[in-house]
């Protein structure tokens, strides 16, 4: 009796009179649910194979990639069975549009960032108005094909309404459908977990998550993470600070007495070199130097040729955050957006307390990357933005005011600042899609299959020429000898999507090892009166603040920071990237593989094992500080300690 009943409702689900499969190709009309489901499944898999560079190692991973959209689509589209019959078609078409839009947004985002969207990134909509040609360059006409099925289905629904049928669903049908969808979900998760243990703890590697649970389920998981991170601040009580502080103190090294305070009282001029990677330094294109000025400037400066950017999805804003806080950026979104109201002890605040005037100069909209809010939290006294510059069509290119005009107009701002000052400049011209007016081009484009790489070299040269003029102007107004000048690359300009062209330029295959090596960016520190020196210490952006502070003679013993003084004779060569890759003096670790740096070949994991926990720990500690806003407790703790010391002294 039980079996008969079970068989009857199971049969009704797949019967042509039921809600399901058998009647899809019957004369009375097609099931819109299954047509939409199959269409979305197909185009998702096509996107995986054509637009996302997802590494597949075996047939099991390929099978998981094929089925991973199914559970989400079944559950999401299947909600129509709980709606009234006259609303089901509208629901299915609406969901088809939004799901396709999510897929399309990831596709466009991936083309430049080689990454998948996160919820914090979606909150950065205030940046969109300034993206201009960057977004246009990332969208191909063929992308419209992703919406073609939707338009066709809408046409049939409106003008050929009998093409699709609407069926009734009873309680048993609904129970079976939900059970089937959940069964597929658990099957997918079990298969993925077997193939990739601890899958859901590897939140830093979005490609692995998408490959195993799918784009759409990844976004649901991301929403859970966002909720969790939002709750962390409310639940934080500062008790975790002691553990973090002990870790930081145990890693502090003795400063170099010969260089400590070497630049005391000097002005500090910081220059963020947009999208500039180290592979352009001392290299040529078409027989000409790409960066002739920088090649000469580093001869009279400290040049760190093993220096890595450590940014995440926040790109330039992440580099600012790292440089000024000696904390890691977040693995999801940009700290400048998600945690602008936190308590920080950043470089501008520290230098203000030490008698410096602090300012940031950037000829862009003041709200871009939420800088107008974040700069208050970092302690800047002044933000010179696009309102402080004369910007016209004639002196603008790509993202706005060109670098030559930017530096030229900035000289007047520098001359008006009280000394000593800390002034940070953020360049714009060498930004994707690397467009340049013909009259401004002094280096011909490269010839490869990548338009992006081809155009990259002329814009790098343009910024190099702008820097040459800027240094000449600093000398002319008498600021050059009074200032320490720090130049650094903020993040990569050429993503992994252009590995084929990069392989042609470098003359070698771009392996995962070489891909990490390409994350090196220039760090140049010019101190008046000091001879130039190339330093090959493995280092990253997180090391800039302690290095600068010690040059200025400012003690950092009381700061919570993860960087190291690059001039210390006790410096440990170890740098962690935001994706948990790390580099040591002899080894490089990425994508669960250990490489020998001398040969670039894979080696046993043992040499890297000792650093795995340290890399994980540093990122986790930094995340806890940001998500929990823990530095608010640290400042209170310091004030209490100082009061107690004062009472004791009395």
C-alpha positions in Angstrom: 0.0 0.0 0.0 2.8 2.3 0.9 4.8 1.5 -2.2 1.8 2.0 -4.4 1.1 5.4 -2.9 4.8 6.4 -3.2 4.9 5.2 -6.8 1.7 7.2 -7.7 3.1 10.6 -6.6 6.5 9.9 -8.0 5.0 8.9 -11.3 2.7 12.0 -11.2 5.8 14.2 -10.9 7.3 13.0 -14.1 4.0 12.4 -15.8 2.9 14.6 -18.7 -0.1 15.6 -16.5 2.2 16.4 -13.6 4.8 19.2 -13.3 7.6 17.5 -15.0 9.8 16.0 -17.6 7.7 13.7 -19.8 5.5 16.5 -21.1 8.3 18.8 -22.1 8.2 17.8 -25.7 4.5 17.0 -25.9 2.2 18.9 -28.3 0.3 20.6 -25.5 3.4 22.8 -24.9 6.8 22.9 -23.2 7.5 23.1 -19.5 9.0 26.6 -19.1 10.7 25.5 -15.9 12.8 22.9 -17.6 13.6 25.1 -20.6 14.8 27.9 -18.3 16.7 25.4 -16.2 18.5 23.7 -19.1 19.3 27.1 -20.7 20.9 28.5 -17.5 22.8 25.3 -16.9 24.2 25.2 -20.4 25.3 28.9 -20.5 26.9 28.6 -17.0 29.0 25.6 -18.2 29.9 27.4 -21.4 31.0 30.4 -19.3 33.1 28.1 -17.2 34.9 26.7 -20.2 35.2 29.9 -22.3 35.4 32.9 -20.0 36.9 31.6 -16.7 40.3 30.0 -16.5 39.4 27.2 -14.1 42.1 24.6 -13.8 40.8 21.1 -14.2 43.1 18.2 -13.2 41.0 15.1 -13.7 37.6 13.8 -14.9 36.1 14.0 -11.4 36.8 17.8 -11.3 35.3 18.2 -14.7 32.2 16.3 -13.6 31.8 18.5 -10.5 32.2 21.6 -12.7 29.5 20.3 -14.9 26.9 19.5 -12.2 27.7 22.3 -9.7 25.1 24.8 -11.1 22.3 22.2 -10.9 21.4 22.3 -7.2 21.2 26.1 -7.1 19.1 26.2 -10.2 16.7 23.5 -9.0 16.2 25.2 -5.7 15.9 28.7 -7.0 13.8 28.1 -10.0 11.8 25.4 -8.2 10.4 28.0 -5.9 7.8 28.6 -8.6 5.9 25.5 -7.6 4.8 27.4 -4.5 3.4 30.3 -6.5 0.0 30.8 -8.0 -0.1 29.5 -11.6 -0.5 33.0 -13.1 2.8 34.2 -11.5 5.0 31.3 -12.4 6.1 32.4 -15.8 6.9 35.9 -14.6 8.9 34.4 -11.7 10.9 32.0 -13.9 11.8 34.7 -16.5 12.7 37.2 -13.8 15.0 34.7 -12.0 16.5 33.8 -15.4 17.4 37.4 -15.9 19.0 38.0 -12.5 20.9 34.7 -12.6 22.2 35.6 -16.0 23.1 39.0 -14.8 25.1 37.5 -11.9 27.0 35.3 -14.4 27.6 38.2 -16.7 28.9 40.5 -13.9 31.4 37.8 -12.8 32.4 37.3 -16.4 33.3 41.0 -16.9 34.9 41.3 -13.5 37.0 38.2 -14.1 38.4 39.5 -17.4 40.4 42.2 -15.6 40.8 41.0 -12.0 41.1 37.3 -12.7 38.8 36.8 -9.7 35.1 36.4 -8.8 32.8 39.0 -7.3 32.1 39.2 -3.6 29.3 41.1 -1.8 31.7 43.8 -0.5 32.7 44.5 -4.1 29.1 44.9 -5.1 28.8 47.6 -2.4 31.4 49.6 -4.3 28.9 51.0 -6.8 30.1 54.5 -6.2 33.2 53.6 -8.2 31.2 52.7 -11.3 30.6 56.2 -12.5 34.4 56.7 -12.8 35.2 53.4 -14.5 34.3 54.7 -18.0 36.3 53.1 -20.8 37.6 50.4 -18.4 34.2 48.6 -18.2 33.5 49.3 -21.9 36.8 47.6 -22.9 35.9 44.6 -20.8 32.6 44.0 -22.5 32.5 42.1 -25.8 29.5 42.3 -28.3 29.3 38.5 -28.1 28.4 38.8 -24.4 24.9 39.7 -25.4 24.4 36.1 -26.5 24.1 35.3 -22.8 20.8 37.1 -22.8 19.6 35.9 -26.2 17.7 32.9 -24.7 15.9 35.1 -22.3 14.8 37.5 -25.0 13.6 34.6 -27.1 11.6 33.1 -24.2 10.0 36.4 -23.4 9.0 36.8 -27.0 7.4 33.3 -27.0 5.7 33.9 -23.7 4.1 37.2 -24.9 3.3 36.4 -28.5 3.0 32.6 -28.4 1.6 31.9 -24.9 0.5 28.4 -25.8 4.2 27.4 -26.3 4.5 26.8 -22.6 2.1 25.1 -20.3 1.3 25.8 -16.6 0.6 22.8 -14.4 -0.7 22.2 -11.0 1.4 20.9 -8.2 0.2 18.9 -5.2 1.9 18.5 -1.8 3.6 15.3 -2.7 5.0 16.8 -5.9 6.5 19.6 -3.9 8.0 17.4 -1.3 9.6 15.2 -3.9 11.0 18.2 -5.8 12.6 19.8 -2.7 14.0 16.4 -1.7 15.5 15.9 -5.1 17.1 19.4 -5.2 18.5 18.9 -1.7 19.8 15.5 -2.6 21.6 16.9 -5.6 23.1 19.7 -3.3 24.4 17.2 -0.8 25.7 14.9 -3.5 27.6 17.9 -5.0 29.0 18.9 -1.6 30.1 15.4 -0.7 31.8 14.9 -4.0 33.5 18.2 -3.8 34.7 17.6 -0.2 36.1 14.3 -1.2 38.0 15.8 -4.0 39.0 18.9 -2.0 39.1 18.3 1.8 38.3 21.4 4.0 36.8 23.1 1.0 34.7 25.6 2.8 37.6 26.8 5.0 39.5 27.9 1.9 37.6 31.1 1.5 40.7 32.9 0.2 40.7 30.8 -3.0 37.5 31.7 -4.8 38.4 29.7 -7.9 38.5 26.5 -5.9 35.1 27.4 -4.4 33.5 28.2 -7.8 35.0 25.0 -9.3 33.5 22.8 -6.6 30.2 24.4 -5.5 29.5 26.6 -8.5 29.2 30.4 -9.1 25.8 30.8 -7.6 26.3 28.6 -4.5 29.6 30.5 -4.0 27.7 33.7 -3.8 25.3 32.3 -1.2 28.3 31.1 0.8 29.8 34.6 0.4 26.6 36.1 1.8 27.0 33.8 4.9 30.6 35.0 5.3 29.4 38.6 5.0 26.8 38.1 7.7 29.4 36.4 9.9 32.0 39.2 9.4 29.4 41.9 10.1 28.7 40.2 13.4 32.3 40.0 14.5 32.6 43.7 15.4 29.5 43.5 17.6 30.7 40.5 19.4 34.3 41.5 19.8 35.6 42.4 23.3 39.3 42.9 22.7 40.3 39.7 24.5 42.0 38.4 21.3 44.4 41.4 21.3 46.8 40.0 23.8 47.5 36.9 21.6 48.0 39.1 18.5 50.2 41.5 20.4 52.4 38.7 21.7 52.8 37.4 18.2 53.7 40.8 16.9 56.2 41.5 19.7 57.9 38.1 19.2 58.6 38.9 15.6 60.1 42.4 16.2 63.8 42.7 15.3 66.5 45.1 16.3 66.8 48.2 14.1 69.9 49.1 12.1 71.6 51.7 14.3 73.5 53.1 11.3 70.3 54.0 9.4 67.8 54.6 12.3 66.8 58.3 12.2 68.8 58.9 9.0 66.0 60.9 7.5 64.8 62.5 10.8 62.9 65.8 10.2 62.8 65.3 6.4 59.7 65.8 4.3 58.2 62.5 3.1 57.0 62.3 -0.5 55.2 59.0 -1.3 54.3 58.2 -5.0 52.0 55.3 -5.8 52.9 54.1 -9.2 49.6 52.9 -10.8 49.7 49.3 -12.1 53.6 49.3 -12.3 55.2 45.9 -12.1 58.9 45.2 -11.7 59.3 43.5 -15.0 59.4 46.8 -16.8 62.5 48.1 -14.9 65.7 47.9 -17.0 63.8 46.3 -19.8 63.3 47.4 -23.4 60.5 47.3 -26.0 61.2 47.9 -29.7 64.9 48.5 -28.8 64.0 51.4 -26.3 64.1 51.5 -22.5 60.6 51.3 -21.0 61.5 53.3 -17.9 64.7 55.3 -18.7 64.2 57.8 -15.8 63.5 55.2 -13.1 66.4 53.1 -14.4 68.7 56.1 -13.5 66.8 57.2 -10.4 67.3 53.8 -8.7 71.1 54.1 -9.1 71.0 56.9 -6.5 68.3 55.2 -4.3 67.7 52.1 -2.3 65.9 49.8 -4.8 64.2 46.6 -3.6 64.0 44.2 -6.5 62.3 41.4 -4.5 59.3 43.5 -3.3 55.8 42.1 -3.8 52.4 43.8 -3.8 49.9 42.2 -1.3 46.6 43.6 -2.5 43.3 41.8 -2.8 40.1 43.0 -4.4 40.7 46.6 -3.2 43.7 47.0 -5.6 45.0 50.6 -5.2 43.0 51.3 -2.0 44.4 48.0 -0.6 47.9 49.1 -1.3 47.3 52.4 0.5 45.8 50.5 3.4 48.8 48.1 3.7 51.4 50.8 3.3 49.9 53.0 6.0 48.8 50.4 8.5 51.2 47.5 8.1 48.1 45.3 8.2 46.9 42.9 5.4 43.9 43.8 3.3 40.8 41.6 3.5 40.3 38.6 1.3 36.9 39.9 0.3 36.1 43.4 -0.8 38.1 46.6 0.1 38.8 47.7 3.6 38.3 51.3 2.4 34.6 50.4 1.8 33.8 47.8 4.4 35.6 49.1 7.4 36.2 52.8 6.9 34.8 53.6 10.4 37.2 51.4 12.2 39.9 52.7 14.6 43.3 52.7 13.0 46.8 53.8 14.0 48.0 54.8 10.5 51.0 56.6 9.2 49.3 60.0 8.8 48.1 59.9 12.4 51.5 58.9 13.7 53.3 61.5 11.7 50.8 64.2 12.7 51.6 63.4 16.4 55.3 63.8 15.5 54.8 67.3 14.0 54.2 66.5 10.4 51.6 68.0 8.1 49.8 65.1 6.3 48.1 65.2 2.9 47.1 62.9 0.1 47.0 64.2 -3.5 44.9 62.4 -6.1 43.2 64.0 -9.1 40.1 61.8 -8.9 36.7 62.1 -7.4 37.1 62.4 -3.6 34.5 59.6 -3.0 36.3 57.1 -5.3 37.2 54.1 -3.2 35.5 55.9 -0.4 38.7 57.9 0.2 36.9 61.0 1.7 35.6 58.8 4.5 38.6 56.5 5.0 41.2 59.3 5.0 39.5 60.7 8.1 40.0 57.4 9.8 43.6 57.2 8.7 44.3 60.7 10.2 45.0 62.8 7.1 44.8 66.5 7.6 44.1 67.4 4.0 42.9 65.5 0.8 43.7 67.3 -2.5 41.2 65.7 -4.9 39.9 66.6 -8.4 38.3 69.7 -7.0 41.8 71.1 -6.3 43.0 70.6 -9.8 42.2 72.2 -13.2 40.9 69.3 -15.1 39.9 69.6 -18.8 39.5 67.4 -21.8 42.9 68.7 -23.1 44.9 67.6 -20.1 43.0 64.3 -19.4 43.3 60.8 -20.7 41.8 57.5 -19.7 40.7 57.9 -16.0 41.2 61.6 -15.7 44.0 64.2 -15.3 47.2 62.9 -16.9 50.2 62.4 -14.7 52.3 65.2 -16.2 49.6 67.8 -15.4 48.9 66.2 -12.1 52.5 66.5 -10.9 52.9 69.9 -12.4 49.9 71.3 -10.6 50.8 69.5 -7.4 54.0 71.5 -7.0 52.1 74.5 -5.8 50.2 72.4 -3.3 53.5 71.1 -1.9 55.0 74.6 -1.7 52.0 75.7 0.4 52.4 73.0 3.0 54.0 73.5 6.4 57.2 71.6 6.7 58.0 68.8 7.5 55.1 67.3 5.5 54.0 63.8 4.5 52.5 63.9 1.0 51.2 60.9 -0.8 50.7 61.1 -4.6 48.5 58.6 -6.5 49.0 58.5 -10.2 46.3 57.7 -12.8 47.5 57.4 -16.4 49.0 53.9 -16.3 45.6 52.3 -15.6 43.7 49.7 -17.5 42.8 49.8 -20.4 46.1 51.8 -20.8 44.9 54.3 -23.4 47.0 57.3 -24.4 46.6 60.2 -26.8 48.7 59.8 -29.9 50.6 63.0 -29.2 51.6 61.8 -25.7 53.1 58.5 -26.9 56.9 58.4 -27.1 57.1 54.6 -27.1 55.5 52.4 -29.7 53.1 49.7 -28.6 54.4 46.1 -28.2 53.4 43.5 -30.8 51.6 40.5 -29.3 48.1 38.9 -29.2 47.2 41.1 -26.1 46.0 44.6 -26.8 46.3 45.2 -23.1 50.0 44.3 -22.8 50.7 46.2 -26.1 49.3 49.4 -24.8 50.8 48.9 -21.3 54.3 49.8 -22.2 53.6 53.3 -23.7 51.6 54.3 -20.6 54.3 53.1 -18.3 56.8 55.2 -20.3 54.4 58.2 -20.0 54.4 57.9 -16.2 58.2 57.6 -16.2 58.5 60.9 -18.1 56.0 62.5 -15.7 58.1 61.4 -12.7 61.3 62.8 -14.4 59.6 66.2 -14.7 58.3 66.0 -11.1 61.8 65.3 -9.7 63.1 68.2 -11.8 60.4 70.5 -10.3 61.2 69.4 -6.8 64.8 70.3 -7.3 63.8 73.7 -8.9 61.7 74.7 -5.8 64.2 73.5 -3.3 62.3 70.5 -1.9 64.4 67.6 -3.4 67.2 67.8 -0.9 64.8 68.3 2.0 62.7 65.2 1.3 62.8 61.4 1.4 61.1 60.1 -1.7 59.4 56.7 -1.7 58.0 55.2 -4.9 56.2 51.9 -5.0 54.0 49.9 -7.4 50.5 49.6 -6.1 49.4 46.3 -7.8 49.7 44.3 -11.0 48.7 45.9 -14.3 48.8 42.7 -16.4 46.7 39.9 -15.1 47.0 36.2 -15.7 44.6 36.5 -18.6 47.5 37.7 -20.6 50.0 35.0 -19.8 50.4 34.1 -23.5 51.6 37.6 -24.4 53.7 37.8 -21.2 55.4 34.6 -22.1 56.3 36.1 -25.5 57.7 39.2 -23.9 59.7 37.4 -21.2 60.8 34.6 -23.4 59.6 31.9 -21.0 56.6 29.9 -20.0 54.4 31.6 -17.3 54.0 28.8 -14.8 52.3 29.3 -11.4 55.8 30.0 -10.0 56.4 32.7 -12.6 52.9 34.1 -12.1 53.8 34.8 -8.4 57.1 36.3 -9.4 55.2 38.7 -11.7 53.6 40.1 -8.6 56.8 42.0 -7.8 56.5 45.7 -8.0 59.1 48.4 -7.6 60.0 49.9 -4.2 62.4 52.8 -4.4 63.5 54.8 -1.4 65.6 57.9 -2.1 67.3 59.5 0.9 69.3 62.7 0.2 73.0 62.2 0.4 72.8 58.4 0.4 74.4 56.3 -2.3 72.2 54.0 -4.3 72.0 50.3 -3.5 69.9 47.3 -4.8 68.5 45.2 -2.0 67.3 41.7 -2.8 65.6 41.0 0.5 62.2 39.3 0.1 59.7 41.9 1.1 56.2 43.3 0.6 54.1 46.4 1.0 53.4 45.5 4.6 57.1 46.3 5.4 57.0 49.9 4.1 55.7 51.5 7.3 58.1 50.1 9.8 61.0 50.8 7.4 59.9 54.4 6.9 59.3 55.0 10.6 62.8 53.8 11.5 64.4 56.0 8.9 62.5 59.0 10.4 63.6 58.0 13.9 60.2 57.0 15.2 59.9 54.0 17.4 57.3 51.4 16.5 57.5 49.2 19.6 54.0 50.1 20.7 52.4 49.6 17.3 50.6 46.5 16.2 52.0 45.9 12.7 53.0 42.8 10.8 55.7 44.3 8.7 59.5 44.4 9.2 62.2 47.0 8.9 63.9 46.2 5.6 67.1 47.7 6.8 67.3 45.6 10.0 70.2 43.2 9.9 68.0 40.6 11.6 65.2 40.7 8.9 63.6 37.4 8.1 62.9 37.0 4.4 59.3 36.0 4.4 56.4 37.6 2.6 52.7 36.5 2.4 50.4 37.4 -0.4 46.6 37.9 0.1 45.8 34.6 -1.6 48.0 32.8 1.0 50.9 32.3 -1.4 54.2 33.1 0.3 57.8 33.7 -0.6 61.0 33.0 1.4 64.6 33.4 0.6 64.9 30.0 -1.1 61.3 28.9 -1.7 58.0 30.0 -3.1 54.6 28.5 -2.2 51.4 28.8 -4.2 48.4 26.7 -5.2 49.4 24.0 -2.6 52.8 23.6 -4.3 56.3 24.4 -3.1 58.8 25.7 -5.6 62.6 26.0 -5.5 63.3 29.7 -6.4 66.7 28.9 -7.9 65.3 26.5 -10.5 61.6 27.5 -10.5 60.8 23.8 -10.3 58.4 22.0 -8.0 60.0 20.5 -4.9 58.9 18.5 -1.8 56.5 20.4 0.5 58.8 20.0 3.5 60.8 23.2 3.0 57.5 25.2 2.9 55.7 23.4 5.7 57.5 25.5 8.4 56.0 28.6 7.0 52.4 27.4 6.2 51.1 28.0 9.7 52.9 31.4 10.0 51.3 32.6 6.7 47.9 31.4 7.8 48.2 32.9 11.2 49.3 36.4 10.0 46.3 36.7 7.6 43.9 35.5 10.3 45.3 37.8 13.0 45.0 40.8 10.6 41.5 39.8 9.6 40.5 39.6 13.2 41.8 43.1 13.8 39.8 44.5 10.9 36.6 42.6 11.3 36.5 43.1 15.1 37.8 46.7 15.0 40.1 45.5 17.7 42.4 48.5 17.6 39.7 50.5 19.4 40.5 48.3 22.4 44.2 48.6 22.0 44.1 52.4 22.2 42.0 52.2 25.4 44.5 49.6 26.8 47.4 51.9 26.0 45.8 54.9 27.7 45.0 52.8 30.8 48.6 51.6 30.9 49.9 55.1 30.6 47.6 56.4 33.4 48.8 53.5 35.7 52.5 54.4 34.9 51.8 58.0 35.7 50.2 57.2 39.0 53.1 54.9 39.9 55.7 57.5 39.0 53.9 60.0 41.1 
